[in-house]
Amino acid sequence: MTSRVQKIGLIGGLSWVSTAAYYRRLNELAQEHLGGVASARIALESVNRQDYVDAVIERSDEGAACEQIREAARALERAGADFLVIACNDVHRFVPDIVPSVAIPFLHIANVTAEAACAAGCRTIGLIGVRKTMEGEFYPNAFDSYGLRTLVPDGAERAFVHDTIYSELTQNVFADRTRAGYLRVIDALAERGADSVALACTEIPLLIRPGDAAVPTFDTTELHCRAALDRALGPLGNER
């Protein structure tokens, strides 16, 4: 097999915790597919999360935050990346604004998740992540394109999930009490009709593991990494 392995352009730093999880999983999958001590071709551009948080939270300047991601995407294009992967769910809200600025495509996490949910026969997906993910449109739009309905937690539940992501998960803190709180949120979504839940923050799958919840959960990090390797390896990705 002589097909060229594509280079993954990974936008990270949002947070370093999820970026490390992406880097590790991408290479685990590459070794699984290719054997030996093979590793993935990855160009990493790590955004300073503090600069990003200052723009988004402190100044409410979405334009400045978007520009940080745009510059990261351009840097990866210059580094020879064949396509782009953002190791953060909520940053995908900027993708439509950035697409015209680069010549290489994005692998969008919401589309990958929607495809997996549809393939699993799900119909109503609970969505948990940071506030801009839960209250934004990019996940509902992706789900709607696959005929899926989206449910989000109520106001107090959204605040709990958002706040603990910022104060704990992105700082590599994973507490049992927080896990229990997330499971209560998932249970509430299931009671309202969710037949599954998307763990739509790339740190949440480090807290909630398969089988923890009463309904199926979609690990968006795992789905995104697998889709990235499939794209990078081409025909090789189907030999498993």
N, C-alpha and C positions, 0 to 999 in steps of 0.2 A: 504494500500500500504506500503510495508516494504522495498522497494529497498533503498539502501544506497545513500545518497546525497554525491556526490563527492566533494572533496576540490579543489577549483580553485587556482592555483599558479599564482599570478599576479606580473609581473615584471613592476615596476612603476618608477616614478621619472624623466621621460623623455618626458614630464615635469610633475611637480606636478599638473599642471592645468588639463591635460588630465587624470592623475591618479585619481584625485578627481572625475572627471566626470565618469570614469569607476566604481569606488567604489560605487558611488551613484546609477548609473543605474543598476548595478548588484543586488544591494539590493532592489531597487524598483521592479525589475522584479521578484526577489525571493518572495517578499511579495505579488505581483500580483498573482503568481502561487500557493503559499502555504497558503496564507491567514494569518489572525491574525497579529502578529508582527514578522513574520518570516524574517530571513536574510540569506544571502548566506554564505557558508563556504568558506572563502578566507584567504589564506596566502599571505601576501604582502612583497615583497623585493624591497625596494626603492633605486634605483641607484642614486648616487650623479650626477646630470646633469652637474655640472661644471667640474667634473673629465672626464665625457664622452665628453663634448665639447672640453676640453683641448686636449684630445686624437685625436678626429676626425678633429677638425678645426685647432687648434694651431700647432699640431705635425703631422697631416696627418697620424696617426698611427692606421690603421684599426685593426691591430692585438691586440693592447692594448684595443681598444674599444670593440672588440669582447670578449676579456677575461673578461671584466667587466660584460657583459651579461651572459657569461658562468658561472661565479661564482654566479651570482644571480639565475640562473636556478638550479644550484647544491644546493644552500641554500634552495630553495623552495622544491626540491625533498627531502632533509633531513627533512624539516618541514612537510612532509606527503602529499604534493600536488599530486593529481591524474593526472593532466595535466597542461600545461603552457599557459598563455596568456600574450602577451607583449602589454602594453598600449602605443604603439608607432608604427607607420607604418614603418618608414624607418629602424628601428632596425631589422625588419624581414629579412633583407638581410643577417644577420648572422646566421639565423636558420639552413641552411644546414651544417655549420661548427660546430654548437653546438649539433645537434641531437645525434652524436655518444658519447657525454659526459654525457648524462642523459638517464635514463631508462623510463622516462615518456614522452608522446607525447606533441608536440606543437599544438595549435589550430591556424592555420595560417590565418591572416587577409585577405590576398589577395585571398586565396581560398574561404573564406566565401563571399567576395565581388563579385567574379566572379560567384559564384553559384546564388547569388541574381540577378545579372545583367542578367544572362542567363534566369532565371525563369521569369523575367520581360519582356522578349522578345527583349532585347537590342542587338545591333549588333556592334556598334562602341562607345567605352567608352573614354571620355576625362579623363585625369589623372592629378590632381593637388596635390602637396605636397612639401616637401623639395626637394632640388636638387637631392639627392641620390635616392629618390623615383622616381622622374620624369625621371631621366636619367639612372636608374638601370633596371634590367631585371626581378626582381621577380614578379612585377605586370603584365607586358606583357606576361611573361611565363604562369602565372596563367590564364590570360584572353585567351591566345591562346589555352590552353587546353580545354576551353569551346567554342571554335570557335568564340571568340570575338576579334575585332580589337582595338588597343590602339592608342589614339592620345595624344600628350603632347603639352603644350604651346610653343611658340617660345622663343628664347633666352632672350629677354627683359622681357617677361611675366614670364618666369621661375625665373629670377632674382628677380622680384618684389614679387612673391609668396614666394620664399625661404627667402628673406631678412625680409619680414614682419612677417613670422612665428617666426624667431629667435628674432627679435627686439620687437615684439609686442605680438603675440598670446601666446607664451610660457611664457610670463611675465604677462599674464592675462589682456592684453590690447586689446580691441575690438572696433575699431574706425569706424565710419560711412564712412569715406573716404576710409578706407581699404576695407570695405565691397563693396563699389561701384567699387573699382579696381578689386576685385575678380570677381564680376559679369561681368565686361567687359572682363576679361580673359575667363570666361565661355561662354559668347556670341561669342567670337572669335573662340573657339573650336567648338561651334555649327555651325557657318558659314562654318567651314572646314569639317563638316560632322558628328560630334559627336551627337548621339541621347540621350546621358546622360553623366553625369560626376561623377566620383568617388572622393569624398572629402577625399583624401588619406593622410591626416595628422590628427591625432586625436584631434587637436585643431580647425581645420577648421569648423566642425559642430557647434562649439560654436559661430562662426561668421556668417555663412551662414545657414539659417534655411529652412525647407521645404517650397517650394513655392516662395522663393526669386528669384530663377533663372528661365530662360525661358525654360530650359529643365530639366527633372528629375535629381535629385542628389542622390547619395548613401552615406549615413552617415555611414562611416566605423566603427565608435565607436558603434553606435546602433546595427549594424549587428553583430559585434564581441561580444558584450555583450549578445545579444539574443542567439547566437550560443553557447556561454560559458554556459549560464543557461540551454539550452537544453541538453548539454552534462552532466552538473553537476546533473541535476534532472532526467535524463533518462526518463522512462515512464511518470513521473509526468509532464515533460515539454510538453507533448502532450495533456494534459488535460486543454485546454483553448479554 
